[in-house]
Amino acid sequence: MRTTGVILAGGASRRMGGQDKGLILFRGRPMVAWVVEALAPQVDELLIVANRNLESYRAFGHLVVSDLRPDFPGPLAGIEAALTALSGDEILCCPTDAPLLPPEYAARMSGSSPAVASWGAYWQPVFCRLPRTLLTGLRHSLDAGERSATRWLASLSPRVVPLDDLAARMQDADDPEALKALDRATD
C-alpha cells in the first residue's frame, strides 16, 4: 500500500485575515515547513494542495496541486485535488496549520481506511486517511453541493482513531490567538 501524505494548504484563511496560513511564521519558519518536515518521513511521497503562492510551496520540493473547483470551496475540494493527483493507493491528510504534527501520526492512523482522527468528543476531518477509490463518490458529493468534510466522512462510516494523547501537538492554528496559544502550550 503506497501512502501519499497530503498537506491541505488551500483555504481562504478568513480567520487569519486572509493571510496564507501555511506561510505564516511559527517559531521563525513557515508553518508548512514544520508540517513538511514532520509528515514526509512518515509517508511514501508528499503532496501539497495550495491555491495561491504556488511557487513558495513548490520551494519545499514536493508536488503542489490546486483545487479543481473555484472560490475556495473547502477541504473536500482539496481532498478531491489530492485524490486526482494521487499516484499511490491512499492519502493521509493533515492541515498546513498543524506545525507540531507528531512523528507517530501515520502509524496511529494506519490500518483500514477510510479513517478519521478524533479527540475529545469531536472528529477532526482534515486529519484523515482515505483510499483512492473514494474519488468518484467525492466528486458526486461535491457536484451535489456537499461542502462539509465531517458530513461527507460520516457517510463513509469511517474507522475513528482516538488521538486524545496527541491532541496538544495536533491542534491547528487557525487564527492568531490559536497560533500564540499553540506556541505557549508546547514550549
The 8 nearest C-alpha neighbors of each residue, nearest first, counted from 0:
[[1, 88, 2, 87, 89, 43, 130, 3],
 [0, 2, 87, 88, 43, 89, 3, 42],
 [3, 1, 89, 43, 90, 42, 87, 88],
 [4, 2, 90, 44, 45, 43, 42, 91],
 [3, 5, 45, 91, 42, 90, 92, 46],
 [6, 4, 92, 46, 47, 91, 45, 7],
 [5, 7, 47, 93, 94, 95, 92, 8],
 [6, 8, 94, 48, 95, 9, 93, 5],
 [9, 7, 49, 95, 48, 10, 21, 6],
 [8, 10, 49, 50, 48, 7, 77, 11],
 [11, 9, 12, 71, 8, 73, 74, 50],
 [10, 12, 13, 17, 71, 9, 19, 18],
 [13, 11, 17, 15, 10, 14, 18, 20],
 [12, 14, 17, 16, 15, 11, 18, 10],
 [15, 13, 174, 16, 12, 173, 17, 175],
 [16, 14, 174, 12, 13, 17, 18, 175],
 [15, 17, 13, 14, 18, 12, 174, 19],
 [16, 18, 12, 13, 15, 11, 19, 14],
 [19, 17, 16, 15, 20, 12, 23, 13],
 [18, 20, 22, 21, 12, 17, 23, 11],
 [21, 19, 23, 22, 18, 12, 96, 95],
 [22, 20, 31, 30, 95, 19, 23, 8],
 [21, 23, 29, 20, 19, 30, 24, 31],
 [24, 22, 29, 20, 21, 30, 25, 19],
 [23, 25, 29, 28, 27, 30, 22, 26],
 [26, 24, 27, 28, 30, 29, 23, 98],
 [27, 25, 28, 24, 182, 29, 30, 33],
 [26, 28, 25, 24, 29, 30, 23, 32],
 [29, 27, 24, 25, 26, 30, 32, 33],
 [30, 28, 24, 22, 23, 32, 31, 25],
 [29, 31, 21, 98, 33, 32, 25, 24],
 [30, 32, 21, 34, 95, 33, 29, 35],
 [33, 31, 35, 29, 30, 34, 36, 28],
 [32, 34, 98, 36, 31, 30, 35, 37],
 [33, 35, 31, 37, 98, 36, 32, 38],
 [36, 34, 32, 38, 37, 33, 39, 31],
 [35, 37, 33, 34, 38, 39, 32, 40],
 [38, 36, 34, 35, 39, 102, 100, 33],
 [37, 39, 41, 35, 40, 36, 34, 4],
 [38, 40, 41, 35, 42, 36, 45, 37],
 [41, 39, 38, 42, 37, 36, 43, 102],
 [40, 42, 38, 39, 105, 102, 43, 37],
 [43, 41, 44, 2, 4, 39, 40, 3],
 [44, 42, 2, 3, 1, 45, 41, 4],
 [45, 43, 3, 42, 4, 39, 46, 2],
 [44, 46, 4, 3, 39, 5, 61, 47],
 [45, 47, 5, 62, 63, 61, 4, 6],
 [48, 46, 63, 6, 5, 49, 7, 62],
 [47, 49, 64, 7, 65, 8, 9, 63],
 [50, 48, 9, 8, 65, 51, 47, 64],
 [49, 51, 9, 65, 66, 53, 48, 52],
 [52, 50, 53, 49, 9, 19, 65, 54],
 [51, 53, 55, 54, 56, 50, 49, 19],
 [54, 52, 56, 51, 55, 57, 49, 50],
 [53, 55, 57, 56, 52, 58, 51, 63],
 [56, 54, 58, 52, 53, 57, 59, 22],
 [55, 57, 53, 58, 54, 59, 52, 63],
 [58, 56, 54, 59, 55, 60, 63, 53],
 [57, 59, 56, 55, 60, 54, 61, 53],
 [60, 58, 57, 56, 61, 32, 55, 35],
 [61, 59, 58, 57, 62, 56, 63, 45],
 [62, 60, 59, 46, 45, 57, 63, 47],
 [61, 63, 46, 47, 64, 57, 60, 45],
 [64, 62, 47, 48, 46, 57, 61, 49],
 [65, 63, 48, 49, 47, 62, 80, 66],
 [66, 64, 50, 49, 48, 67, 80, 63],
 [65, 67, 80, 68, 77, 76, 50, 64],
 [66, 68, 80, 65, 69, 76, 79, 77],
 [67, 69, 66, 76, 70, 72, 71, 65],
 [70, 68, 71, 67, 72, 66, 76, 50],
 [69, 71, 72, 68, 11, 73, 66, 10],
 [70, 72, 73, 10, 69, 11, 9, 68],
 [73, 71, 70, 76, 146, 69, 68, 74],
 [74, 72, 71, 75, 76, 10, 146, 77],
 [73, 75, 77, 76, 78, 148, 125, 7],
 [74, 76, 78, 77, 73, 148, 79, 146],
 [77, 75, 79, 74, 78, 66, 73, 72],
 [78, 76, 74, 80, 75, 79, 66, 48],
 [77, 79, 75, 81, 76, 80, 82, 74],
 [78, 80, 76, 82, 77, 81, 83, 75],
 [81, 79, 77, 83, 66, 78, 82, 67],
 [82, 80, 78, 84, 83, 79, 85, 77],
 [81, 83, 85, 79, 84, 80, 131, 134],
 [82, 84, 80, 81, 85, 79, 134, 131],
 [85, 83, 81, 82, 80, 86, 64, 46],
 [86, 84, 82, 87, 83, 81, 3, 131],
 [85, 87, 84, 88, 3, 1, 82, 83],
 [88, 86, 1, 85, 89, 2, 3, 0],
 [87, 89, 1, 131, 0, 130, 2, 86],
 [90, 88, 130, 2, 131, 129, 87, 3],
 [89, 91, 3, 129, 2, 128, 4, 92],
 [90, 92, 128, 4, 127, 5, 3, 129],
 [93, 91, 5, 127, 126, 6, 4, 125],
 [92, 94, 126, 6, 125, 7, 5, 95],
 [95, 93, 7, 96, 6, 97, 125, 8],
 [94, 96, 8, 21, 31, 6, 7, 97],
 [95, 97, 171, 172, 94, 98, 30, 21],
 [96, 98, 171, 99, 169, 95, 100, 94],
 [99, 97, 33, 34, 30, 100, 96, 31],
 [98, 100, 168, 97, 101, 169, 33, 34],
 [99, 101, 169, 98, 97, 168, 37, 34],
 [100, 102, 103, 104, 99, 168, 37, 169],
 [103, 101, 104, 37, 100, 41, 38, 105],
 [102, 104, 106, 101, 105, 107, 41, 100],
 [103, 105, 107, 106, 101, 102, 108, 100],
 [106, 104, 108, 107, 103, 41, 109, 42],
 [107, 105, 109, 103, 108, 104, 41, 102],
 [106, 108, 104, 105, 109, 103, 160, 162],
 [107, 109, 105, 106, 104, 110, 160, 128],
 [110, 108, 106, 107, 105, 111, 128, 112],
 [111, 109, 112, 108, 114, 107, 106, 158],
 [110, 112, 113, 109, 114, 158, 128, 108],
 [113, 111, 114, 129, 128, 130, 110, 158],
 [112, 114, 129, 157, 128, 158, 111, 130],
 [113, 115, 158, 112, 157, 128, 127, 159],
 [114, 116, 127, 159, 160, 124, 126, 158],
 [117, 115, 160, 123, 126, 159, 161, 122],
 [118, 116, 122, 161, 123, 121, 162, 160],
 [119, 117, 163, 162, 161, 121, 120, 166],
 [118, 120, 121, 163, 117, 122, 161, 162],
 [119, 121, 118, 122, 117, 161, 163, 123],
 [122, 120, 119, 117, 118, 123, 116, 124],
 [121, 123, 117, 124, 116, 118, 115, 120],
 [122, 124, 117, 116, 126, 125, 121, 115],
 [125, 123, 126, 149, 122, 148, 115, 127],
 [126, 124, 93, 123, 127, 92, 94, 74],
 [127, 125, 93, 92, 124, 116, 123, 115],
 [126, 128, 115, 92, 114, 125, 91, 124],
 [127, 129, 91, 114, 113, 90, 112, 92],
 [130, 128, 113, 90, 89, 112, 127, 91],
 [131, 129, 89, 132, 88, 133, 112, 90],
 [130, 132, 89, 133, 88, 82, 134, 129],
 [131, 133, 130, 134, 135, 88, 136, 129],
 [134, 132, 131, 136, 135, 130, 137, 129],
 [135, 133, 137, 136, 132, 131, 82, 138],
 [136, 134, 138, 137, 133, 139, 132, 140],
 [135, 137, 139, 138, 133, 134, 140, 132],
 [136, 138, 140, 134, 139, 135, 133, 141],
 [139, 137, 141, 135, 140, 136, 142, 134],
 [138, 140, 142, 136, 137, 141, 143, 135],
 [141, 139, 137, 143, 145, 138, 142, 136],
 [140, 142, 145, 144, 138, 143, 139, 137],
 [143, 141, 139, 144, 140, 138, 145, 137],
 [144, 142, 140, 141, 145, 139, 138, 146],
 [143, 145, 141, 142, 146, 140, 139, 147],
 [146, 144, 141, 140, 143, 147, 151, 142],
 [147, 145, 144, 148, 73, 75, 141, 72],
 [148, 146, 150, 149, 145, 151, 75, 73],
 [147, 149, 151, 150, 75, 124, 152, 146],
 [150, 148, 152, 147, 151, 124, 153, 122],
 [149, 151, 153, 147, 152, 148, 154, 145],
 [150, 152, 148, 154, 153, 149, 147, 155],
 [153, 151, 149, 155, 154, 150, 148, 157],
 [152, 154, 150, 156, 155, 151, 149, 157],
 [153, 155, 151, 152, 156, 150, 157, 149],
 [154, 156, 152, 153, 157, 151, 113, 150],
 [157, 155, 153, 154, 158, 152, 113, 114],
 [158, 156, 114, 113, 155, 159, 115, 152],
 [157, 159, 114, 113, 115, 160, 156, 112],
 [160, 158, 115, 114, 116, 157, 161, 117],
 [159, 161, 116, 117, 115, 162, 158, 108],
 [162, 160, 117, 118, 163, 116, 159, 119],
 [163, 161, 165, 164, 118, 117, 166, 160],
 [162, 164, 118, 166, 165, 161, 119, 117],
 [163, 165, 162, 166, 167, 118, 161, 168],
 [166, 164, 162, 163, 168, 167, 169, 101],
 [165, 167, 169, 163, 168, 164, 170, 162],
 [166, 168, 169, 165, 170, 164, 185, 184],
 [169, 167, 99, 166, 165, 170, 100, 101],
 [170, 168, 166, 100, 167, 97, 99, 171],
 [171, 169, 167, 168, 166, 97, 172, 181],
 [170, 172, 97, 96, 173, 169, 94, 177],
 [171, 173, 178, 177, 96, 174, 97, 170],
 [172, 174, 171, 177, 14, 96, 15, 178],
 [173, 175, 15, 14, 177, 176, 172, 178],
 [176, 174, 178, 177, 15, 179, 173, 172],
 [175, 177, 179, 178, 174, 180, 172, 173],
 [178, 176, 172, 180, 174, 179, 175, 181],
 [179, 177, 172, 175, 181, 176, 180, 174],
 [178, 180, 176, 182, 181, 177, 183, 175],
 [179, 181, 177, 183, 182, 178, 184, 176],
 [182, 180, 184, 178, 179, 183, 177, 185],
 [181, 183, 179, 180, 184, 185, 178, 186],
 [184, 182, 180, 181, 185, 186, 179, 178],
 [185, 183, 181, 182, 180, 186, 167, 179],
 [184, 186, 183, 182, 181, 168, 167, 180],
 [185, 183, 184, 182, 181, 180, 26, 168]]
